[in-house]
Structures are given as C-alpha cells and as structure tokens.
Amino acid sequence: MLGLIVVVFLLSFTAFLLKKLSMSGSFMAFIVGTMIVYGLQLEGLVVLGIFFVSSTALGAFFQKEKQNDIVEKGDRRDGLQVIANGGVAAVCASMFGVTNEPLWVMAFVGALAAANADTWASEIGTLSRKKPISILSFQRVERGTSGAVSFLGTGASVCGSAAIAIPAVFLFDPIISPSSYSIVIIFILAGWFGSIIDTLIGAFMQNVNECSVCQRKTEKRYHCQQRTIPTFGFRWITNDTVNFGCTMAGAVGAVVFI
C-alpha cells in the first residue's frame, strides 16, 4: 500500500506542475487518492485514473470551445472541485476498507461514473452545432450554462458513464461479477442518473449572477472588473455543490438500482 500512496503523491504533484491542479487541488487529490487506495487498492486507483485522465484530456482538448465568461472556474481544478468530483467516491472506498461490504464498491463506481458522465457531457456537448436548451425556460442558451442540455451532450454523458462502468466491473471481480450484463447497465444508468440530477440542480437551484456592466449571465462573482449581482437560485449552491450532488446521486443510484 505504501508504494501506491507514493504513486498517488507523484501523480498529484505532477498534475500541479502541469497546471492541471492548483496547490489545494493537488493536496486534496492526494487525500482522495490515498483514501481510495486504502479501501480499493490498485483497482480503485485505476478507476480514479480513468476519470481524471479522460476529464483532464477533454478539458484541454475542448478548451477553446468553452464559455469562460459563464463558468466560475477554469481548467485548473482547485481543492473544492476535487472534493466535489471525488470526495463521495473516496468515502465509499474507505468505507469498503472498513466494512468489506460490497455495496460500498457499487456506490464508489456509481459516484465516479456520474462524475465522468457529467464531465464528458459538459466538454463534448460544447461541440454541438446548436446551442443547448435550458430545461427551465426551454429556450436556447449559451454553451456552458448550467441546467442546459443537448443531444450530443446527453450521448456523451452515457458514454462517459460507460467508460467507468465497464472496466470497473472487471477490475472489481469477484466483488462484482462480470458475468452479469445487468450490473454494467445498472452502473451506466447510475452515472447517467447522477448527471441528470446535476442538470436539474443546475437549472432550478444553482446561483446565477448578472454583470452590472454588460448584463451577461454568469457564475462568476466578478465580471468586467465589477462585482456581479445575484439574480437567481441560492448563493451557496455553486457548480461545486452541483457536482457533489451529482456524484452523491450516482452513488445512491448504483445501490438502489440493484
């Protein structure tokens, strides 16, 4: 286990040097990775790696397509972002290490499947030729707007969930039996369910601000060098809060759907 913890440290530090994680993000990535190694050893770390590498690669590849005037944070993930995306999975992995209860492994896979589904939907969805549709107003809105969906983004969400679910079933054999196709479908649905919850919270509850200078809707607290004005939602429900709800829903879904 010590060797795997060293690997986690090196990977977290490398991500910091490559400016994929901030200092706080690198520290929290080490904590999350260590918790996962404690409970699920190398197999858990591989599943976490699939999420981190794929999401980071997509974020870098589609960087130019993002609406940076809308989203609150950039591509360099901070500590809160790491917790929001990996915190639930880390707790589930640790609980399996303590209890040896297979349901915690199910929840772990569901949480990361949801995180990956949401990330793929957000990144690949930006390539859609048409602007996404808000599920709140049913109007087309700017790319990157929380609570908006597109056909391409929805398809990417399912693929992102499958990218975690399929290898996880084989990695965690015999805890999870790869002979059952139904468990793969359950994990994919759990991840997709988490991304749906993400969209719903983003549409109906997430904080939305307006720039007092250009009147642009944004998640940012400052825009055009002026403090933005809250116009919708709860101020404490940020994108990090929404992502945490997404992973929690994925974890619960994986257990409930069985």
N, C-alpha and C positions, 0 to 999 in steps of 0.2 A: 504493500500500500504506500509506503514512503516514496518509492520510485515514481508512482503515479502522481503523488502530490507534487513532487519536483517537476514532473511534466506539466502539471496544471500551472505551477508558478511560471515556468518558462514560457508557456503559451500566453498567459495573461500579460506578462511583461513584454513579450514580442508584439502583442496586439497594441500595447501602449506605445511602443517605439514606432510602430507603423501608423500610428494616429487613428486606429480603429476604435480604441477605448481611451477615455480620459484617465487621469490618475485614480479618481474614485471608481470609475468603471473597471479598471484593471484590478483594483483591490477587491471589489465585490465579485468580479469574475473568478478570482482566486478562491473566495469564500464559497461561492456557489459550486465551483468545480470540486473543491475539497469535500463538500457535503455529499455530492453525487458519488464521488469515488468511495467515500466511507460506506455508503449504502449499496451501491451497484457496481463498484469496481470498474474495470476497463470497459465493460459493456455500456455502462451508463455514460461514461466519458465519451465513448464513440457516438452515442446518440446525441449528446450535447454538442459534440463537434460538428455533426451533420447540420444541426440548426445554425450554429454560429458561423460556420464557413459559408453555407449557402446564403444566409441572410446578409452577411458582410459582402460577399461577391455580388449579389444582386444590387445591394445598395450602392456599391462602387460603379457597377456597370450602367445603372439607370440614373446616375446622379444628375445628369443634365435634364432629365425629364421631370424632376421633382419641382413642386411649387414651394420654394424655400420661403416665400413671403407668407405662406399659410402655416406650415408646420412649425412647432415651437422650437424643436431641436434639430441639429444637423446629423451627419452620419457618424460622428464620433460619439459613441454611446457613453453616458455617464453612469454613476452608480445606481441612480433610481431606475434608469432604463434596464440595467442588468437585472435588478431585483424584480422589476415588473414583468420581464420576459422569462427569467429563470428561477425566481425565488420559490414559486409553488413547486416546480419540479425538484428543486434542491431539498425542500422539506419532505416531499413524498419519498425521495430516495433515502434520506436519513431515517425516516420512519420505518422503511423496509429493513434497514440495517438493524434497527432496534427490535422490531416485532417479527420479522421474517414472514409478514403477511403479504401474499401475492397481490392483493387489491391495491397496495401502495405502488407496486410496479405498474399496474394498469393506470393508476392516476398519474404517475410520472410520465408515461408515454402520452397520455391524453393531454397533459399540460404542454409538453413540448410540441406535440402535433398541432395544437391550437396556436402556439406562438409562431410556428413555421407557416401555418396556413395564413395567418394574418399578415405576416411579413411578405410572403410571396404575393398575396393579393394586392398589398399596398405598392410593392415595387413593380410587378409585372403589369398591374392594372393601369399604370401611367402610360403604357404603350397603346391603350385603346384609342382608336381614331376619333371616337366621340367622347365628350365629357361625361363623367359618371352622373348618375341620377341620385338625388338625395331621397332617402326613404321617408324623410319628414315632410318635405314640400312637393316631392315627385317632379322637381324641376332639375334641369342640368346645372351642375355647379362646377367650380374649378377643381382640377385634379389635386388630390391631396386633402380634400375636405373630408373631415370625419363624418361617418354616417352616410356616405355615398357609395353606390355600388355600380359595377359594370359587368357585362357578360364575361369579358376577358379576366377581370379581377376575380370573379366568382370561380371560374375554371381554374385559375392559378391557385386559389385557396384550397381546392380539393387536391390538386397536385402537390402542394406544399405539405398538406396533412399526410398524404400517402408517402411522401419522401421520408417521413419519420416513422410512420406506422409499419411499413413493410419490413425495413431492416430490423426494427425493434423486435418484431415477433420472432425472428430467427436468432437475434442476439440474446434474447432472454429465454430461449429454450433451455431446460424444460419448464421453467416457471410459467411461460406462456407457450402453449402448444402450437407449433407452426402447421400442424396437420389440419387445423380448423381454419377454413377461409373466413368464417363468420367473425373471428376475432380481429382480423385485418380490417374488415368492413366497419366493425364497431369503432376501432381506433380512428379510422379515416373520418367517420361520421362525428366522432367526439371532437376531433380537431376542427372540422368544419363548423360544428355547433358552437365551439368557442369563438370562431371568427364572426359568426352571426351575432352572438352576444356582444362582441366588440363593436359591431356596426350599430346595433340597437342602442347601446350606451352612448356611443359617439354621436348618434343622431338626436337622442332625446334628453341627454343629461350632461354631456361634456361642455365645458366652458368655451364660449365663443366671444372674442373681443372684436372691436371695430377701431380702426385707426382714425383719430380725430382730424388727420390731415388729408388722407386720400380716401377715407371711408371704406377701405378694404377690410373684409372679414378675415380674421387671423387667429391663430392660437397664441401668438406672441404677446408678451406683456408690453413690449416696446416696438413701435413701428414708425418709420420716418422720424426717428430720433425723439419721438414723443410717447408718453405712456398711453396705452390703448384703453378703451372704455368697455367694460363687460356689458354684453348685450343679451346673452342667452346662457342658460344652463347654470350649473353650480360651479363656483370658482375653484373649489377643491377637487373637482373632477377634471383632471388633466389627461393628456394622452397616456401618461404612465399609469394613471389609475385605470383607464380603459383597458390597457394591455394586461394589467394584473387581473382584471375581471375576466378577460378573455382566457387566460391560462387557467384560472380557477374553474371556469365553466368547462374547459376541456378536460380537466382532471375529474371533475364530478361526473361529466358526461360519460367518460370511459368506464366508470364504475357502475353508473345507473343503467347504461345501455346493455350491460352484460346479461 
